[in-house]
Amino acid sequence: MTATESLLPALRAAVGPAGLVTDADQLRSYLVDWRGAYRGAAAAVVRPGSTEEVAEVLRLCRDAGVAVVPQGGNTGLCGGAVPDASGRQVVLSLGRMRRVHELDAANQTITVEAGAVLQTVQEAAAAAGRLFPLSLGSEGSATIGGTLATNAGGTAVLRYGTMRDLVLGLEVVLPDGRVWHGLRGLRKDNTGYDLKHLFVGAEGTLGVITAAVLKLFPAVRSRATAWVALPGPAAAVELIEVVRALAGDRLTGFEVMSRQSVEFVLAHAAGVRDPFAQPHPWYALVELSDTLPDAGLAEVLETGLGEAFERDLALDAVIASGSAQVAALWALREGISEAQNSEGPSLKHDVTVPVSSIPDFVERTDRALAAAVPGIRVVAYGHVGDGNLHYNLSKPVGSDDDAFRARADELARVVYDSTASFAGSISAEHGIGVAKRDLLADYEDPLELELMRGVKALLDPAGLMNPGKVLPAG
Ligand SMILES: Cc1cc2nc3c(=O)[nH]c(=O)nc-3n(C[C@H](O)[C@H](O)[C@H](O)COP(=O)(O)OP(=O)(O)OC[C@H]3O[C@@H](n4cnc5c(N)ncnc54)[C@H](O)[C@@H]3O)c2cc1C
């Protein structure tokens, strides 16, 4: 019997029979990620119902030398929430810890358990006339714990920041079972090192986040959305500046996509149409929002677009009238990832470079990829307002899937070398997990890696919290 199997009775006693899953059929969905890209094995999934139960589970696992893999909605894109293939790790799901503890309207905060689904938190805020702004395609399943552990970004970062900017306090169970009660709702708190930021973006390698205090904002009462055709990414970067100069903080979304990206959506998604009669090289989806019901946002957009036409930054533009048209424009952006999957293997790279470097980055990387694989289709799109591009690759038309897949590592190097040459990051918002773990050794500063290893050794000396994720061996 393995150490994990001998531990099962104690785990059952800690979380109750409803909190322990060992049945092979029920285990299956916990052992594979959302895309089916990463698969693992586990003797059990524990589903604690409280912080005390999480603490007891971690104590038991520490004493038995059993590794623990925290899991939220399992929508992560880097394999961080999936156990390894040994079958000896235990998955700790936060799925039963979904309560909203408190909404403090005057303090503009909401306190929730880590298993709360992002959309539930958005809805709780909206019911109180407030906004919780994090917005992701996976918000119906992703949890607060998972979005914190990956420092998720999404489409509203330009105005509100990433999860790191949206958190005020955390409760965390450390790998030895001690509970750090950092659940404070303070906007000013200069009492030494700000420990919560160690756990944000740590992908479950330092402890289990069990609850969080998050910032709220006033509810948005008006929006204006435009779809703009552009000659290229350089025009996109200039257009951001034109709109920002007019709209200031009311610029809440600026998504950019290449024609190739939009063509895939038009070819594969149901019920979408090209807003323009002619194809254009690039497009921007620009969104303004305000807390005033009649803020005149469409007029602000019209002024900005007028200037953009005068300066030859825009080739065509449409401002959405009504929520159906807004949804139709967002469908063109949000459908890209799925549409690309219909074109064979999709090699995904989530990178960030300074906004000012985006045009040169795209030009140089496109050229290097075309030289490596003539006919390669680059599907570049993303939250360009914050420098984040999803720089994805599809095979040349008619070529072989496996031959293209076999070159994934080589092509990733082309993209990441180019990213590094612009002082960018090989992971903008999806994290490292196992997907990019070994690349960190090549692209991260050695001193940063050394410090990270020091933090890991301090908090998790036995190496039992999500081992094999984030940090490369060495
Ligand atoms: C359709 C789709 C669209 C997406 N769009 C975006 C996007 O726009 N921006 C973006 O940033 N991401 C995006 N993602 C990625 C994903 O949704 C995010 O990474 C999300 O933050 C993961 O949350 P989760 O609850 O599913 O975490 P999981 O996938 O369960 O876990 C992710 C990591 O966090 C750790 N973890 C989970 N819960 C805890 C906890 N309580 N304590 C400690 N560690 C924990 C896990 O061990 C793992 O390493 C998208 C994913 C999909 C499928």
The ligand as an SDF file (V2000), in Angstrom:
LIG
                    3D

 53 58  0  0  0  0  0  0  0  0999 V2000
  -11.9440   29.9390  -22.2580 C   0  0  0  0  0  0  0  0  0  0  0  0
  -10.8510   30.4140  -21.3490 C   0  0  0  0  0  0  0  0  0  0  0  0
  -10.5310   31.7610  -21.3490 C   0  0  0  0  0  0  0  0  0  0  0  0
   -9.5240   32.2370  -20.4960 C   0  0  0  0  0  0  0  0  0  0  0  0
   -9.2280   33.5580  -20.5210 N   0  0  0  0  0  0  0  0  0  0  0  0
   -8.2820   34.0380  -19.6830 C   0  0  0  0  0  0  0  0  0  0  0  0
   -7.9500   35.4310  -19.6840 C   0  0  0  0  0  0  0  0  0  0  0  0
   -8.4850   36.2350  -20.4450 O   0  0  0  0  0  0  0  0  0  0  0  0
   -7.0150   35.8530  -18.8040 N   0  0  0  0  0  0  0  0  0  0  0  0
   -6.3900   35.0010  -17.9330 C   0  0  0  0  0  0  0  0  0  0  0  0
   -5.5710   35.4600  -17.1340 O   0  0  0  0  0  0  0  0  0  0  0  0
   -6.6620   33.6730  -17.9330 N   0  0  0  0  0  0  0  0  0  0  0  0
   -7.5800   33.1770  -18.7770 C   0  0  0  0  0  0  0  0  0  0  0  0
   -7.8520   31.8370  -18.7960 N   0  0  0  0  0  0  0  0  0  0  0  0
   -7.0860   30.9210  -17.9140 C   0  0  0  0  0  0  0  0  0  0  0  0
   -7.7880   30.5510  -16.6040 C   0  0  0  0  0  0  0  0  0  0  0  0
   -9.1610   30.7250  -16.6410 O   0  0  0  0  0  0  0  0  0  0  0  0
   -7.1920   31.3310  -15.4550 C   0  0  0  0  0  0  0  0  0  0  0  0
   -5.8540   30.9220  -15.3090 O   0  0  0  0  0  0  0  0  0  0  0  0
   -7.8970   31.1680  -14.1170 C   0  0  0  0  0  0  0  0  0  0  0  0
   -7.3140   32.1280  -13.2730 O   0  0  0  0  0  0  0  0  0  0  0  0
   -7.7750   29.8020  -13.4750 C   0  0  0  0  0  0  0  0  0  0  0  0
   -8.7150   29.7070  -12.4030 O   0  0  0  0  0  0  0  0  0  0  0  0
   -9.1910   28.2660  -11.8930 P   0  0  0  0  0  0  0  0  0  0  0  0
  -10.0400   28.4430  -10.6780 O   0  0  0  0  0  0  0  0  0  0  0  0
   -9.7880   27.4860  -12.9810 O   0  0  0  0  0  0  0  0  0  0  0  0
   -7.7920   27.6520  -11.4470 O   0  0  0  0  0  0  0  0  0  0  0  0
   -7.2180   26.1810  -11.7060 P   0  0  0  0  0  0  0  0  0  0  0  0
   -7.0860   25.9210  -13.1570 O   0  0  0  0  0  0  0  0  0  0  0  0
   -7.9770   25.1870  -10.9270 O   0  0  0  0  0  0  0  0  0  0  0  0
   -5.7630   26.3350  -11.0700 O   0  0  0  0  0  0  0  0  0  0  0  0
   -4.8090   27.1870  -11.6450 C   0  0  0  0  0  0  0  0  0  0  0  0
   -3.5550   27.2060  -10.7470 C   0  0  0  0  0  0  0  0  0  0  0  0
   -3.8820   27.7970   -9.4880 O   0  0  0  0  0  0  0  0  0  0  0  0
   -3.6620   26.8710   -8.4070 C   0  0  0  0  0  0  0  0  0  0  0  0
   -4.7740   27.0600   -7.4740 N   0  0  0  0  0  0  0  0  0  0  0  0
   -6.1040   26.9570   -7.7290 C   0  0  0  0  0  0  0  0  0  0  0  0
   -6.8100   27.2760   -6.6360 N   0  0  0  0  0  0  0  0  0  0  0  0
   -5.9090   27.5750   -5.6570 C   0  0  0  0  0  0  0  0  0  0  0  0
   -6.0270   27.9630   -4.2860 C   0  0  0  0  0  0  0  0  0  0  0  0
   -7.2090   28.1420   -3.7140 N   0  0  0  0  0  0  0  0  0  0  0  0
   -4.8940   28.1840   -3.5860 N   0  0  0  0  0  0  0  0  0  0  0  0
   -3.6700   28.0350   -4.1610 C   0  0  0  0  0  0  0  0  0  0  0  0
   -3.5110   27.6620   -5.4480 N   0  0  0  0  0  0  0  0  0  0  0  0
   -4.6170   27.4370   -6.1800 C   0  0  0  0  0  0  0  0  0  0  0  0
   -3.6140   25.5020   -9.0520 C   0  0  0  0  0  0  0  0  0  0  0  0
   -2.8230   24.6050   -8.3140 O   0  0  0  0  0  0  0  0  0  0  0  0
   -3.0180   25.8300  -10.4200 C   0  0  0  0  0  0  0  0  0  0  0  0
   -1.6240   25.9010  -10.3200 O   0  0  0  0  0  0  0  0  0  0  0  0
   -8.8360   31.3300  -19.6510 C   0  0  0  0  0  0  0  0  0  0  0  0
   -9.1640   29.9780  -19.6580 C   0  0  0  0  0  0  0  0  0  0  0  0
  -10.1420   29.5150  -20.5000 C   0  0  0  0  0  0  0  0  0  0  0  0
  -10.4750   28.0550  -20.4510 C   0  0  0  0  0  0  0  0  0  0  0  0
  1  2  1  0
  2  3  1  0
  2 52  2  0
  3  4  2  0
  4  5  1  0
  4 50  1  0
  5  6  2  0
  6  7  1  0
  6 13  1  0
  7  8  2  0
  7  9  1  0
  9 10  1  0
 10 11  2  0
 10 12  1  0
 12 13  2  0
 13 14  1  0
 14 15  1  0
 14 50  1  0
 15 16  1  0
 16 17  1  0
 16 18  1  0
 18 19  1  0
 18 20  1  0
 20 21  1  0
 20 22  1  0
 22 23  1  0
 23 24  1  0
 24 25  2  0
 24 26  1  0
 24 27  1  0
 27 28  1  0
 28 29  2  0
 28 30  1  0
 28 31  1  0
 31 32  1  0
 32 33  1  0
 33 34  1  0
 33 48  1  0
 34 35  1  0
 35 36  1  0
 35 46  1  0
 36 37  1  0
 36 45  1  0
 37 38  2  0
 38 39  1  0
 39 40  1  0
 39 45  2  0
 40 41  1  0
 40 42  2  0
 42 43  1  0
 43 44  2  0
 44 45  1  0
 46 47  1  0
 46 48  1  0
 48 49  1  0
 50 51  2  0
 51 52  1  0
 52 53  1  0
M  END
$$$$
